[in-house]
């Protein structure tokens, strides 16, 4: 029998992911402003942040003391953040229950600036999976557009987005942030036009440039399917498309991601069933 999910279709969870310095938290603040006519909840999952430009309704810092974790367990900064996320994961059921009972349609989830702590940890995976099996869940990957003016840096950022996409297997929106201080025209052209990107690397014969050329050739069609949003989190520029972008990503979840989750869960159920049958068969043969 297939596993059935009770997905809350009237809700959507948005995981905001980005490297330190990309303006991720400012993006969350501006996103909240732009969604003022939509009922939404702000959730902070960064236990080490000192202050926030917004007031989160749910905050990991209320239940977990990051500095105490460092002192008591003799942990470094990243180790303490990871431990805090692991501890918070034990409270996920309570968080999901709060979200389901609330009248908030959109959950905006701010993740740690130490991006690898969330994206490559068991707790980060557990949080994303739990959310995605409860409601439509999408990723906004925030990139500092100023760091994409060099073709090699541009490709580095996109490769990282690719790895996150395959890790979480959720609809992803690439957010080119800070377009008020750097032009997004060139990076967008590179994103959509392979010839333009290779032209930028024409006179660069380094190993890194050669690798970038090969990677863009391999991933050209993949990146063409990404939704891209150009914004300034400081001025609000580009946010007029935000509702449309969220609706499109949510529909992608319903049409593709949910089907994939269902299939993976049923495949796992079948594997467990086959394992139980083999164990029973082995016991009978040993009688």
C-alpha positions in Angstrom: 0.0 0.0 0.0 1.3 3.4 -0.9 2.1 5.9 1.9 -0.2 8.9 2.0 0.9 12.4 3.0 -1.4 14.9 4.7 0.2 17.9 3.0 -1.1 21.3 4.1 -1.6 22.7 0.6 -2.6 26.1 1.9 0.8 26.7 3.5 4.3 27.0 2.2 7.7 26.9 3.9 10.5 29.0 2.4 14.1 28.0 3.5 16.4 31.0 3.1 19.9 29.7 2.5 23.0 31.8 1.7 26.7 32.2 2.5 27.7 34.7 5.2 27.8 38.3 3.8 25.3 37.7 1.0 22.6 39.8 2.7 20.5 36.7 3.6 19.1 38.1 6.8 18.4 41.5 5.2 16.6 39.6 2.5 14.4 37.9 5.1 13.5 41.3 6.5 12.6 42.8 3.1 10.7 39.7 2.2 8.6 40.0 5.3 7.9 43.7 4.4 6.8 42.8 0.9 4.5 40.0 2.2 2.8 42.4 4.7 -0.6 41.6 3.1 0.0 37.8 3.5 -0.1 36.1 6.8 3.4 34.8 7.4 5.6 33.6 10.3 9.3 34.4 10.7 11.4 31.6 12.1 15.1 32.0 13.0 17.3 28.9 13.0 20.6 30.7 13.6 21.6 30.2 17.3 24.7 32.4 17.0 23.2 35.5 15.5 23.6 38.5 17.9 20.8 40.6 16.7 18.2 40.5 13.9 16.6 43.3 11.9 13.2 41.6 12.3 11.3 40.0 15.2 10.9 36.2 14.7 7.8 34.5 16.0 9.9 31.3 16.5 13.5 31.6 17.5 16.0 28.8 18.2 17.8 31.2 20.7 14.8 31.0 23.0 15.3 27.4 23.8 19.0 26.8 23.2 21.9 28.9 24.5 24.7 28.8 22.0 27.4 30.3 24.3 26.6 27.7 27.0 27.0 24.9 24.5 30.4 26.2 23.5 31.5 26.5 27.1 30.1 23.3 28.5 31.1 21.1 25.6 34.3 22.9 24.7 33.1 23.4 21.1 34.2 25.8 18.4 31.6 28.1 16.7 30.6 25.8 13.9 30.4 22.8 16.3 28.2 24.7 18.7 25.9 25.8 15.9 25.6 22.2 14.6 24.9 20.9 18.1 22.3 23.6 18.6 20.5 22.5 15.4 20.7 18.9 16.5 19.0 19.7 19.8 16.4 21.9 18.0 15.6 19.0 15.7 14.2 17.2 18.7 11.6 19.9 18.9 10.5 19.7 15.3 7.2 18.0 16.0 6.2 21.0 18.2 7.2 23.4 15.5 5.2 21.6 12.9 2.2 21.5 15.2 2.4 25.3 15.8 2.7 26.0 12.1 -0.3 23.7 11.2 -2.5 25.3 13.9 -1.5 28.9 13.0 -3.4 31.0 10.4 -0.1 31.8 8.8 0.1 30.7 5.1 3.9 31.4 4.6 6.7 30.3 6.9 10.0 32.2 6.3 12.9 30.3 7.8 16.2 32.0 8.2 19.1 29.5 8.4 22.7 30.0 9.8 25.2 32.1 7.8 27.7 29.3 8.2 26.0 27.6 5.3 27.7 24.3 5.4 26.5 23.7 9.0 23.0 23.6 7.8 23.3 22.2 4.2 25.6 19.3 5.0 24.5 18.4 8.5 22.0 15.6 9.5 19.9 18.2 11.3 19.6 20.4 8.3 18.5 17.5 6.2 16.0 16.4 8.9 14.5 19.9 9.2 14.1 20.2 5.4 12.6 16.7 5.1 10.2 17.2 8.0 8.9 20.4 6.5 8.6 19.0 3.0 6.5 16.1 4.2 4.2 18.5 6.0 3.7 21.3 3.5 5.1 22.6 0.2 8.7 23.6 0.9 11.0 25.6 -1.4 14.5 27.0 -1.2 15.6 30.6 -1.8 19.4 30.5 -2.4 20.7 34.0 -1.9 23.9 35.0 -3.8 25.8 38.3 -3.6 25.7 39.5 -7.2 28.8 41.6 -6.6 30.7 38.3 -6.1 29.5 37.0 -9.5 31.2 39.6 -11.8 34.1 37.3 -12.4 33.2 34.3 -14.5 35.0 31.8 -12.3 33.4 33.2 -9.1 30.1 33.1 -10.9 30.5 29.4 -11.7 31.6 28.6 -8.2 28.4 30.1 -6.8 26.3 28.2 -9.3 28.0 24.9 -8.5 27.3 25.4 -4.9 23.6 26.0 -5.7 23.6 22.8 -7.7 25.0 20.8 -4.8 22.3 22.2 -2.5 19.6 21.5 -5.0 20.7 17.8 -5.2 21.1 17.6 -1.5 17.6 18.8 -0.6 15.7 17.9 -3.8 13.4 20.8 -3.4 12.3 23.6 -5.8 15.0 26.3 -5.8 14.9 30.0 -6.6 18.3 31.6 -7.2 18.2 35.1 -5.6 20.8 37.5 -7.1 20.9 40.0 -4.2 22.5 43.5 -3.9 21.6 44.5 -7.5 21.6 48.1 -6.2 25.4 48.0 -5.9 26.4 45.7 -8.7 25.0 45.1 -12.2 23.2 41.7 -12.7 23.1 42.0 -16.5 26.4 40.2 -17.1 25.9 37.3 -14.7 22.3 36.8 -16.1 23.7 36.7 -19.6 26.3 34.1 -18.6 23.5 32.1 -16.9 21.4 31.9 -20.1 24.0 32.0 -22.8 26.8 29.5 -23.0 28.7 31.3 -25.7 28.7 34.6 -23.7 30.3 32.7 -20.7 33.0 31.0 -22.8 33.7 34.3 -24.5 34.4 35.9 -21.1 37.0 33.1 -20.4 38.5 33.2 -23.9 41.8 34.6 -22.9 42.0 32.8 -19.5 44.0 29.6 -19.8 44.2 28.7 -16.1 43.1 25.3 -14.8 40.1 27.0 -13.0 38.9 28.7 -16.2 39.2 25.4 -18.2 37.1 23.7 -15.5 34.5 26.5 -15.5 34.1 26.1 -19.3 33.6 22.4 -19.0 31.1 22.8 -16.1 28.9 25.4 -17.8 28.8 23.2 -20.9 27.6 20.2 -18.8 25.1 22.2 -16.7 23.8 24.7 -19.2 20.4 23.1 -19.6 20.1 22.5 -15.9 20.7 26.2 -15.0 18.3 27.4 -17.7 15.5 25.7 -15.7 16.2 27.6 -12.5 13.9 30.5 -11.5 16.1 33.6 -11.0 15.1 36.6 -8.9 17.1 39.9 -9.1 16.6 42.0 -6.0 18.0 44.6 -3.6 17.2 43.6 -0.1 18.1 47.1 1.0 15.8 49.1 -1.4 13.2 46.5 -2.2 14.0 46.6 -5.9 12.8 43.4 -7.7 10.5 42.2 -5.0 7.4 43.0 -7.0 7.6 39.5 -8.6 7.9 37.7 -5.2 4.3 36.4 -5.0 4.5 35.1 -8.5 7.9 33.4 -7.9 6.6 31.7 -4.6 3.4 30.5 -6.4 5.4 29.0 -9.3 7.9 27.2 -6.9 5.0 26.0 -4.8 3.3 24.5 -7.9 6.6 22.8 -8.9 6.6 21.2 -5.4 3.0 19.9 -5.9 3.6 18.7 -9.4 7.1 17.2 -9.2 8.6 17.2 -5.7 5.7 15.7 -3.9 5.5 12.9 -6.4 9.2 12.2 -5.9 8.9 12.2 -2.1 6.0 9.7 -2.4 8.0 7.5 -4.7 11.1 7.5 -2.4 9.1 6.8 0.7 7.2 3.9 -1.0 10.5 2.5 -2.4 11.9 2.6 1.1 8.8 0.9 2.5 9.2 -1.8 -0.2 12.9 -2.3 0.8 11.9 -2.7 4.4 9.1 -5.1 3.5 11.5 -7.2 1.4 14.1 -7.2 4.2 11.4 -8.5 6.6 10.4 -11.2 4.2 14.0 -12.3 3.7 14.5 -12.5 7.5 11.4 -14.6 7.9 12.4 -16.9 5.1 15.8 -17.3 6.6 14.3 -18.2 10.0 12.1 -20.8 8.3 15.0 -22.3 6.4 16.9 -22.6 9.7 14.2 -24.6 11.4 
